[in-house]
Structures are given as C-alpha cells and as structure tokens.
Amino acid sequence: MTAARETSRKPVVLSWSGGKDSALALAELQGSDEFEPVALLTSVTSGYDRISVHGVRRTLLEVQAQSIGLPLVEISLDPNSSNDAYEAAFRHAVDDIRARWPEVKHIAFGDLFLEDVRAYRERLLSGSGFDPVFPIWGRNTADLAREFIDRGFHARLVCVDITQLDESFAGRAFDSTLLEDLPSTADPCGERGEFHTFVSNGPIFANAVACEAGDRVSRENRFMYCDLL
C-alpha cells in the first residue's frame, strides 16, 4: 500500500458478527481505495458472554479480532433484549466510537440483499453523524459463497434455524460439500437467517483461530447451536 493511498482512505468501523459475510465485507474494505477499517463493532450478550445470535464464545471473538489486528467495540446486550434496548446499546456504542475515533464518519455492514434490514441500519444511523456503508451489497450470493471458499477462508456453521434447514448442518464446515448439500430453498450465504457462521482462518487473519466443534444445543425449539471450543 502506498503512503498516498493509505492517507487518502476514509476510516470506517465494521459491524462484525464473526461470520463469513463480515469477513468478506472486511476483505472488500481492506482492498478498497476508499476505506480503511479501524475497528470492529460486535453485539455481545452479557451473562452468556457470547456473540449475540451466533452464540460464539467471547474468548474466540477476542482471538479473532487479535488475529485480524483491529480493536473491538462492544454493543452490550442483556439476554432477551427488546428492540428498544438494542437501539439504546447501539447508540451507546456509537458514542464510544465517536469519542475514540473522532475522524470516523462511516460504519459498514455485511448485508447482502434484504432491503428491510438495510433500511433499518440506515434509520439507526440517521442523524448520528455516521453514514452507512454496504461493501458487498447486491453481490450474487451463490458466487459470493464460492468466492469465500476459493479465497481460502475457513468457517463453520454455529447456528441453524431448524425451520429452514435440518439441524444436522449445525457444526459443519462451510465448504463446497455443504453448498452442494444445501436445499434449493436455502440461500447459499444464509442471508435469510438459515444459518450463521464463525470464521477461523483466511486472508484477513495473521494466524488461524484454533477451535473445534463441541456440543450441539437446541434453543427456543427453533435454533440448533454448535458450541465452538
């Protein structure tokens, strides 16, 4: 990277779930001429000490961030937080970003095609002084899933919505065999919530995040989680 390119890029904080779409968004930002990622923003459920929704242990999240080389900003949530509580915690985290990186005016998200989700992000940031960025928006998800594998990323399914996908997918590696086994009703990137992933290696990491699949646990009669150890 040339000095001119580095100094001309705009700093951005990336909303980070620990999963593959976040990883692809980060890789896209790192390779762009416009933005320079400076931190990761992650929702963590207190008490459980896990990434919200994905259910991955905070310790693995911290190792992941260390290998990427970016600091973490946490959105701290109570279990079963209401939407109002989430938005209040999000605004608190945004205030933290503003204080720590006053030069940051953008927050990026790894969303792909759900218009209502994008509109929600835009509403959340409206009037905050931050503009949303969607670096992989509109990409073909079948192509994107293959690109993720071809670029040398490694991920595992950590949560499966069993109303959309068989519970046996929980804990499986996100690889070509998995893509072949997905039913035609499932989005290859799980964009409709069919599954969530944790990325343990790839071009954005200095070192692989050592982890292995542990027990599988059913929650709310809907989600099958695979604990990563």
C-alpha positions in Angstrom: 0.0 0.0 0.0 1.4 3.4 -1.0 1.5 6.2 1.6 -0.7 8.3 -0.6 -3.4 5.6 -0.8 -3.2 5.0 2.9 -3.6 8.6 3.9 -6.4 9.3 1.5 -8.6 6.4 2.6 -11.6 7.2 4.9 -11.6 5.4 8.3 -14.5 3.1 8.8 -15.8 0.8 11.6 -17.2 -2.5 10.5 -20.2 -4.2 12.1 -18.8 -7.6 12.9 -20.6 -10.8 13.7 -17.6 -13.1 13.4 -19.2 -14.8 10.4 -18.4 -15.1 6.7 -20.3 -12.1 5.4 -18.5 -9.9 7.9 -15.2 -11.4 6.8 -15.9 -10.8 3.1 -17.0 -7.2 3.9 -13.7 -6.7 5.8 -11.7 -8.1 2.9 -13.5 -5.8 0.5 -12.9 -2.8 2.6 -9.2 -3.7 3.1 -8.8 -3.9 -0.6 -10.6 -0.7 -1.5 -9.1 2.7 -2.3 -11.9 4.4 -0.4 -12.0 3.0 3.1 -9.6 1.9 5.9 -11.1 -0.3 8.6 -10.1 0.8 12.1 -12.3 -1.2 14.4 -14.9 -3.9 14.7 -18.3 -3.4 16.2 -19.9 -6.5 17.8 -23.0 -7.3 19.8 -22.2 -9.5 22.9 -24.8 -10.9 25.2 -23.9 -10.4 28.8 -24.2 -13.3 31.2 -23.7 -15.8 28.3 -20.5 -13.9 27.2 -21.2 -14.8 23.6 -21.7 -13.1 20.3 -25.4 -12.3 20.1 -27.4 -14.5 17.8 -24.4 -16.5 16.7 -23.7 -17.9 20.2 -19.9 -17.9 19.8 -17.8 -17.5 23.0 -16.3 -14.1 23.6 -12.9 -15.7 24.0 -13.0 -16.8 20.4 -14.2 -13.4 19.3 -11.3 -11.8 21.0 -8.7 -14.2 19.5 -10.4 -13.5 16.1 -10.0 -9.7 16.5 -6.4 -10.0 17.7 -5.5 -12.1 14.6 -7.2 -9.5 12.3 -5.4 -6.7 14.2 -8.4 -4.5 14.9 -9.8 -3.4 18.2 -13.3 -4.4 19.3 -16.2 -2.1 20.3 -19.0 -4.0 22.0 -22.7 -3.5 21.9 -23.5 -5.0 25.3 -26.9 -6.7 25.4 -28.9 -8.4 28.1 -30.4 -11.8 27.3 -33.8 -11.3 25.5 -33.1 -7.6 25.0 -36.0 -5.7 23.4 -35.5 -3.8 20.2 -35.6 -0.5 22.2 -32.8 -1.9 24.5 -30.8 -2.9 21.4 -31.1 0.5 19.9 -30.1 2.2 23.1 -27.0 -0.1 23.4 -26.2 0.6 19.7 -26.3 4.4 20.3 -24.0 4.0 23.4 -21.5 2.0 21.2 -21.7 4.7 18.5 -20.9 7.3 21.2 -17.9 5.3 22.1 -16.7 5.2 18.5 -17.2 8.9 18.2 -15.1 9.5 21.3 -12.3 7.1 20.4 -12.1 7.8 16.7 -13.5 11.3 16.1 -12.3 11.1 12.5 -14.7 8.1 11.7 -17.8 9.1 9.8 -18.8 5.7 8.4 -20.0 2.3 9.7 -20.0 -0.6 7.4 -22.3 -3.6 7.3 -22.1 -7.0 5.6 -25.7 -7.1 4.4 -26.4 -8.6 1.0 -29.9 -8.1 -0.3 -32.5 -7.7 2.4 -34.0 -4.2 1.8 -35.7 -4.0 5.2 -32.5 -4.8 7.1 -30.6 -2.2 5.1 -33.4 0.4 5.7 -33.2 -0.4 9.4 -29.4 0.2 9.5 -29.9 3.5 7.7 -32.6 4.6 10.2 -30.4 3.6 13.1 -27.6 5.9 11.9 -29.8 8.7 10.7 -28.8 11.9 12.5 -25.9 10.2 14.2 -23.2 11.8 12.1 -22.3 8.4 10.7 -23.1 7.2 7.2 -23.7 3.5 6.5 -21.6 1.6 4.0 -22.6 -1.7 2.4 -19.4 -3.1 0.7 -20.8 -6.4 -0.6 -24.4 -5.3 -1.1 -26.1 -6.8 -4.2 -23.5 -9.4 -4.9 -24.8 -12.8 -6.2 -24.9 -14.9 -3.1 -24.0 -18.2 -4.9 -21.0 -16.5 -6.4 -20.1 -14.9 -3.1 -20.3 -18.3 -1.2 -17.9 -19.8 -3.8 -15.6 -16.9 -3.6 -15.4 -17.2 0.2 -14.2 -20.8 -0.2 -11.9 -20.1 -3.1 -10.1 -17.3 -1.3 -9.1 -19.7 1.4 -11.5 -18.7 4.2 -12.5 -21.3 6.7 -15.8 -21.2 8.6 -18.2 -23.5 10.5 -21.9 -23.3 10.9 -22.5 -22.3 14.5 -26.3 -21.7 14.5 -29.0 -23.3 12.3 -32.7 -22.2 12.1 -34.3 -25.7 12.0 -37.5 -24.3 10.5 -35.4 -23.6 7.4 -32.6 -26.1 7.5 -32.0 -29.6 9.0 -30.3 -29.5 12.4 -27.6 -31.8 11.1 -26.0 -28.8 9.4 -25.0 -27.3 12.8 -21.3 -27.7 13.3 -20.5 -28.4 9.6 -17.7 -26.7 7.8 -18.7 -24.2 5.2 -17.2 -25.8 2.2 -18.1 -27.0 -1.3 -19.7 -30.1 0.0 -22.0 -28.1 2.3 -23.0 -25.9 -0.6 -24.0 -28.9 -2.6 -26.0 -30.3 0.3 -28.0 -27.2 0.9 -31.6 -27.4 -0.2 -32.7 -25.2 -3.1 -34.8 -23.2 -0.7 -31.7 -22.0 1.3 -29.7 -19.0 0.4 -26.0 -20.1 -0.2 -24.9 -17.3 2.3 -27.8 -17.9 4.7 -28.9 -14.3 4.2 -32.5 -15.1 5.3 -31.3 -16.4 8.6 -31.0 -20.1 7.6 -27.6 -20.3 9.3 -24.8 -18.3 10.9 -21.1 -19.0 10.8 -17.8 -18.4 12.6 -14.7 -17.7 10.5 -11.4 -19.2 11.8 -9.0 -18.6 9.0 -8.5 -16.7 5.8 -6.6 -13.9 4.1 -7.7 -11.3 6.7 -6.1 -13.2 9.5 -2.5 -13.2 10.7 -3.0 -16.6 12.3 -5.7 -19.2 12.3 -8.2 -19.2 15.2 -7.8 -22.6 16.8 -11.2 -24.1 17.5 -13.2 -27.3 17.2 -16.8 -28.2 17.2 -18.3 -29.1 20.6 -21.7 -30.0 21.8 -24.9 -29.1 19.9 -27.6 -27.4 21.9 -31.2 -26.7 20.9 -32.8 -23.3 21.9 -36.3 -21.9 21.7 -37.5 -25.0 19.8 -36.1 -23.3 16.7 -32.3 -22.9 16.8 -29.6 -25.6 16.9 -26.3 -24.2 18.1 -22.9 -25.9 17.8 -20.6 -24.7 20.6 -17.1 -24.0 19.4 -14.2 -24.7 21.8 
